[in-house]
Each structure stands twice: as C-alpha cells, then as structure tokens.
Amino acid sequence: MLLRPRPGRWLQLASYLAVLAIFLSGGFFFFQHIFAYLLSLESLGLPLTARILNTAFLAFLLMLFLSSLVTSLSVFYHSPEIDFLLAAPLPGYRIFGYRLIYNTVYSTWATLLLGLPLLAALLYTSRASALRCLAVALGFPLFLLIPSLLAVAVLLSLIALFPRLSHKRLLCLVFLTVALAINSPTKEMSIFSTSWAN
C-alpha cells in the first residue's frame, strides 16, 4: 500500500513539467526580444545592456544571500525535523550536509528559474561562442552556491554570538546592515563587460 503510486501522480508531474516548460520558454523569448532590441541600438545598446545586467545580477546576488540567511535559521535551528534527525543514528556531518543542501535548493530555485532563460537569451542574442557558453554554464551554479554558503557561514557566526537569535532579531540585523550599506559610499560593481557583442 505504501509503495502504490497515488492516483493522478503522473498527471500532476506532467502538469508541473508543462508549466515549467512554458515559463522557461516564455522567459527566454521575452528576454531575447529585449536584448535584441537593446543590442540593435548603435551607440546606447551595448552600455545600456551591460548596465541592466550589472544591476540585475547584483540584485540577484543580494536576494540570494538574504534569502539563504533567513531560511537557514529555520532550516538549521527552528525546524521540527531537526529533533527527529538528531534522534536518528546518523553522524552530525551527514545531518548538516543534508540540511545544507536543502537550504541551498530552497533559497536558490527562484533565481535559477529566472536566471536560466535570461542567460540563455543573452548568449543566443549576442551570438556567444561555445567557450563563453561553457564558462557561463560553469559559473552560474557558483553564482548561486557562493552567496548561499556565505549566508550559512554568517548565520553560524551570528548564532555563536547570539545563541537565542530569532527571526525578528535577524531581520532587524539585516535591515540595519542594508540601511548602513545604502547610506555608505560604495563603488559600482561590474559583472558583465561590453565584450558580449564581440
């Protein structure tokens, strides 16, 4: 009985895959039309495209870090599943690794779904070489993974300083840090260069 598949399971899976395919293809064509129009502008297209990409991926980076920082507090410390896992005959590093993978997937899936069609449209529109496509394919997972792991490291450091850290206090620290970062002078970060059109 436990191994018997649920009625409509394959139909539900097919509907999820169909919605995912529609979303990814629609996002690809949407971004492809935008990049095609921007790159068609002779003098403003390339700098404007680079500026938009810089802003977009900087926003993605900040959202990934903040999302992973907030969700990791629940995943590692405030989840009911933690008590069950700690009572199981499993070594601590396996429990930590399992929760780390869960937190990474949970906090990065939205950026992954939005970033894949954007990058695919950019590579297609700019007629990127195979080497550049390979570099993007290898670099984008690192772009998702690094802020997620960094957020977990920051959270573990905060827990060591504040053992009773709650979501409310964590959000207060996040908002305070963001406010200080906005008010402080910073240099513009450049992620993409104008070499896309070469």
Backbone torsions as a table, in degrees:
resi	resn	phi	psi	omega
1	MET	NA	-38.9	-178.2
2	LEU	-70.4	-30.7	-178.0
3	LEU	-88.6	-7.3	-179.3
4	ARG	-71.8	129.5	-178.8
5	PRO	-65.6	145.0	179.1
6	ARG	-68.5	146.6	176.4
7	PRO	-62.7	133.4	179.3
8	GLY	78.6	12.8	-177.4
9	ARG	-66.3	-45.2	-178.7
10	TRP	-69.1	-33.5	176.3
11	LEU	-66.0	-40.4	177.9
12	GLN	-64.9	-42.3	178.3
13	LEU	-64.0	-41.8	178.9
14	ALA	-63.9	-37.8	178.0
15	SER	-66.7	-39.2	176.9
16	TYR	-62.7	-44.6	179.7
17	LEU	-65.7	-36.8	178.6
18	ALA	-65.7	-44.4	178.0
19	VAL	-63.2	-40.4	178.8
20	LEU	-63.8	-43.2	179.4
21	ALA	-65.1	-40.7	178.4
22	ILE	-64.2	-42.4	-179.4
23	PHE	-64.3	-46.4	-177.9
24	LEU	-67.0	-43.9	179.3
25	SER	-67.4	-40.7	177.1
26	GLY	-63.8	-40.8	176.6
27	GLY	-64.6	-37.7	178.6
28	PHE	-62.8	-49.6	-178.5
29	PHE	-66.7	-33.9	178.3
30	PHE	-64.3	-51.7	-179.7
31	PHE	-68.7	-31.8	179.7
32	GLN	-64.9	-39.9	177.4
33	HIS	-66.7	-38.5	179.4
34	ILE	-65.4	-48.4	-179.4
35	PHE	-66.2	-36.6	178.3
36	ALA	-63.1	-40.6	178.5
37	TYR	-68.2	-43.5	-178.7
38	LEU	-65.1	-43.8	-179.0
39	LEU	-71.9	-16.0	176.6
40	SER	-76.4	-18.3	176.5
41	LEU	-74.4	125.1	-169.3
42	GLU	-66.9	-51.6	-172.7
43	SER	-99.5	-29.2	-174.8
44	LEU	-103.0	-17.5	-172.1
45	GLY	-61.9	-50.5	-175.2
46	LEU	-68.8	-48.1	176.7
47	PRO	-63.2	-37.2	179.7
48	LEU	-67.3	-40.0	177.3
49	THR	-63.2	-43.6	178.4
50	ALA	-63.5	-39.2	179.5
51	ARG	-66.6	-41.0	179.0
52	ILE	-64.1	-42.1	179.7
53	LEU	-67.5	-39.4	176.8
54	ASN	-59.0	-47.3	-178.6
55	THR	-66.6	-42.2	-177.0
56	ALA	-64.6	-46.5	-176.4
57	PHE	-77.4	-25.2	171.4
58	LEU	-67.5	-39.9	175.8
59	ALA	-64.8	-41.1	176.4
60	PHE	-59.7	-42.5	-178.2
61	LEU	-63.0	-44.5	179.2
62	LEU	-66.5	-41.1	179.3
63	MET	-65.5	-38.6	177.4
64	LEU	-62.9	-44.3	-179.0
65	PHE	-65.2	-48.1	-177.6
66	LEU	-67.7	-39.7	178.9
67	SER	-64.0	-44.0	179.2
68	SER	-68.2	-34.4	179.6
69	LEU	-65.4	-41.7	-178.8
70	VAL	-74.4	-44.6	-177.6
71	THR	-70.1	-30.2	-179.0
72	SER	-66.5	-27.5	177.1
73	LEU	-64.1	-40.8	176.4
74	SER	-72.2	-41.3	-175.3
75	VAL	-66.1	-39.3	-174.0
76	PHE	-94.6	-24.7	-170.7
77	TYR	-128.7	-33.0	-172.2
78	HIS	-113.4	19.8	179.7
79	SER	-96.2	137.6	177.0
80	PRO	-63.0	-21.1	-179.2
81	GLU	-71.9	-19.5	-177.6
82	ILE	-62.6	-44.1	-179.8
83	ASP	-61.8	-39.4	178.3
84	PHE	-65.9	-41.9	-178.9
85	LEU	-68.4	-38.7	179.4
86	LEU	-68.9	-27.7	177.7
87	ALA	-79.9	-16.3	-180.0
88	ALA	-76.4	151.6	179.7
89	PRO	-77.2	65.1	-179.5
90	LEU	-124.4	143.0	176.6
91	PRO	-66.4	154.8	-175.6
92	GLY	-63.7	-35.4	-177.3
93	TYR	-68.5	-29.0	176.8
94	ARG	-71.5	-39.9	176.8
95	ILE	-63.1	-44.4	179.3
96	PHE	-64.4	-42.7	178.9
97	GLY	-63.3	-40.2	178.3
98	TYR	-63.4	-46.0	-179.9
99	ARG	-69.3	-31.4	177.7
100	LEU	-66.6	-44.1	177.6
101	ILE	-64.4	-41.9	178.5
102	TYR	-60.8	-44.9	-179.5
103	ASN	-66.0	-39.1	-179.7
104	THR	-64.4	-45.5	179.4
105	VAL	-66.4	-42.0	-176.9
106	TYR	-65.7	-33.9	-175.6
107	SER	-94.0	-8.3	-176.1
108	THR	-117.3	-6.0	-173.0
109	TRP	-65.6	-36.2	-178.5
110	ALA	-67.1	-43.6	177.4
111	THR	-65.3	-34.6	177.6
112	LEU	-63.6	-44.7	-179.2
113	LEU	-67.3	-31.6	179.0
114	LEU	-84.2	-34.5	-176.8
115	GLY	-76.9	-31.2	-178.8
116	LEU	-61.9	-53.1	178.2
117	PRO	-65.4	-31.5	179.2
118	LEU	-65.3	-47.8	180.0
119	LEU	-67.8	-39.1	178.4
120	ALA	-63.1	-42.1	178.0
121	ALA	-65.6	-38.7	179.1
122	LEU	-64.8	-45.4	179.5
123	LEU	-65.2	-39.2	179.8
124	TYR	-68.5	-43.9	-176.4
125	THR	-70.2	-38.3	-179.1
126	SER	-83.1	1.2	-179.6
127	ARG	52.4	52.9	-176.8
128	ALA	-69.3	151.7	178.9
129	SER	-75.0	167.9	179.4
130	ALA	-64.2	-34.6	179.4
131	LEU	-66.4	-40.6	178.8
132	ARG	-67.9	-39.1	176.6
133	CYS	-61.5	-40.1	178.0
134	LEU	-65.8	-40.0	178.9
135	ALA	-63.7	-40.1	178.1
136	VAL	-67.8	-40.8	179.9
137	ALA	-63.4	-32.9	178.0
138	LEU	-84.5	-30.0	-175.7
139	GLY	-83.0	-30.9	-176.4
140	PHE	-65.2	-41.9	174.3
141	PRO	-59.7	-36.3	176.3
142	LEU	-67.5	-35.2	176.6
143	PHE	-61.8	-34.4	177.1
144	LEU	-79.1	-36.0	-171.7
145	LEU	-79.2	-40.2	-173.7
146	ILE	-62.2	-51.2	179.1
147	PRO	-64.6	-30.1	178.1
148	SER	-67.4	-46.0	178.5
149	LEU	-67.8	-37.1	177.6
150	LEU	-64.2	-38.4	178.5
151	ALA	-64.9	-39.6	177.2
152	VAL	-63.9	-41.2	177.9
153	ALA	-63.2	-40.9	178.2
154	VAL	-64.4	-41.2	-179.9
155	LEU	-63.8	-43.8	178.7
156	LEU	-61.1	-36.6	176.4
157	SER	-67.5	-40.1	178.6
158	LEU	-66.6	-37.5	178.4
159	ILE	-65.7	-36.1	177.0
160	ALA	-65.2	-32.3	178.9
161	LEU	-85.2	-37.3	-178.0
162	PHE	-127.4	87.1	-174.9
163	PRO	-60.9	-27.3	-178.9
164	ARG	-102.0	35.9	-179.2
165	LEU	-66.4	127.3	178.9
166	SER	-108.9	172.2	178.8
167	HIS	-63.1	-37.9	-178.9
168	LYS	-64.4	-44.6	179.9
169	ARG	-69.3	-36.5	178.2
170	LEU	-64.4	-43.1	178.0
171	LEU	-64.1	-36.7	176.7
172	CYS	-63.2	-42.7	177.0
173	LEU	-64.0	-39.5	179.5
174	VAL	-64.9	-47.1	-179.6
175	PHE	-64.1	-37.9	178.6
176	LEU	-65.9	-42.8	179.0
177	THR	-64.8	-42.7	178.8
178	VAL	-63.7	-41.3	179.0
179	ALA	-63.0	-41.7	178.1
180	LEU	-67.0	-37.2	179.4
181	ALA	-68.1	-36.0	179.9
182	ILE	-69.8	-38.6	-177.1
183	ASN	-80.8	-14.5	-179.8
184	SER	-89.7	146.6	178.9
185	PRO	-69.6	128.7	179.5
186	THR	-130.5	156.8	175.5
187	LYS	-91.7	148.4	-177.8
188	GLU	-69.4	134.0	177.8
189	MET	-88.8	136.7	178.9
190	SER	-116.0	119.3	-177.9
191	ILE	-103.1	-44.6	179.7
192	PHE	-112.1	141.3	177.7
193	SER	-104.6	175.0	-178.3
194	THR	-78.2	6.9	-179.5
195	SER	-75.6	-1.4	178.6
196	TRP	-63.1	-29.6	-175.5
197	ALA	-87.6	-6.1	-179.2
198	ASN	-74.7	NA	NA
